[in-house]
Amino acid sequence: NPGTGCLPNPREIQQVFGGGRYCVATEQRIQYCLFSDFLSCNSDAQTRHGLCYDRQALGPADPYRYDTRRPY
């Protein structure tokens, strides 16, 4: 359904690589945020057997949200 989508669970610790708008989330809890457009993200998601999502859909950006090295 084009009106639905998925987002990673913010309660799970994730490794995040990159700062692009679109990310590929994998079942290994790794996110590759290396993409500026949905088409290239979606193509890579198929290769990695993951899911592409729009990072801006999560709300305000917190660059440390999924960083396991957070000071607190």
C-alpha positions as CSV (number, residue, x, y, z in Angstrom):
1,N,0.0,0.0,0.0
2,P,1.6,3.3,-1.0
3,G,0.2,5.1,2.0
4,T,2.0,3.0,4.5
5,G,5.6,2.4,5.5
6,C,8.0,1.2,8.2
7,L,10.5,2.9,10.5
8,P,13.1,1.4,12.8
9,N,12.2,1.0,16.4
10,P,13.8,3.9,18.3
11,R,13.9,1.8,21.5
12,E,16.4,-0.6,19.9
13,I,20.1,0.2,19.7
14,Q,21.2,0.7,16.1
15,Q,24.5,1.3,14.4
16,V,24.2,4.3,12.0
17,F,26.6,5.0,9.2
18,G,26.3,8.3,7.3
19,G,24.1,11.4,7.5
20,G,21.9,11.1,4.4
21,R,18.2,11.7,4.4
22,Y,17.3,8.1,3.3
23,C,18.6,5.1,5.2
24,V,18.6,1.3,4.7
25,A,17.8,-0.5,7.9
26,T,18.9,-4.2,8.1
27,E,17.9,-7.0,10.4
28,Q,21.5,-6.8,11.9
29,R,20.4,-3.5,13.5
30,I,22.6,-1.5,11.1
31,Q,21.4,1.6,9.3
32,Y,23.2,2.9,6.2
33,C,22.1,6.5,5.9
34,L,24.1,7.2,2.7
35,F,21.4,8.2,0.3
36,S,20.0,11.6,-0.8
37,D,17.2,10.0,-2.9
38,F,14.7,7.2,-2.4
39,L,15.4,5.3,-5.6
40,S,19.1,4.7,-4.8
41,C,18.2,3.9,-1.2
42,N,15.5,1.4,-2.3
43,S,17.9,-0.3,-4.8
44,D,20.5,-0.8,-2.1
45,A,17.9,-2.0,0.3
46,Q,17.1,-4.9,-2.0
47,T,20.8,-5.8,-2.2
48,R,21.2,-5.8,1.6
49,H,17.8,-7.5,2.2
50,G,16.8,-4.4,4.2
51,L,14.2,-1.6,4.2
52,C,14.6,1.9,2.9
53,Y,13.1,4.7,5.0
54,D,13.0,8.5,5.1
55,R,15.0,9.6,8.1
56,Q,13.0,12.9,8.3
57,A,9.9,10.9,9.0
58,L,11.2,10.2,12.5
59,G,10.8,13.8,13.5
60,P,13.5,16.1,14.8
61,A,17.0,14.9,14.2
62,D,19.0,13.6,17.1
63,P,22.5,12.7,15.8
64,Y,23.2,10.5,18.8
65,R,19.8,8.8,19.0
66,Y,21.1,5.4,18.0
67,D,24.7,5.8,18.9
68,T,25.8,3.2,21.4
69,R,28.6,5.5,22.6
70,R,26.3,8.0,24.1
71,P,27.6,9.5,27.3
72,Y,24.4,8.7,29.2
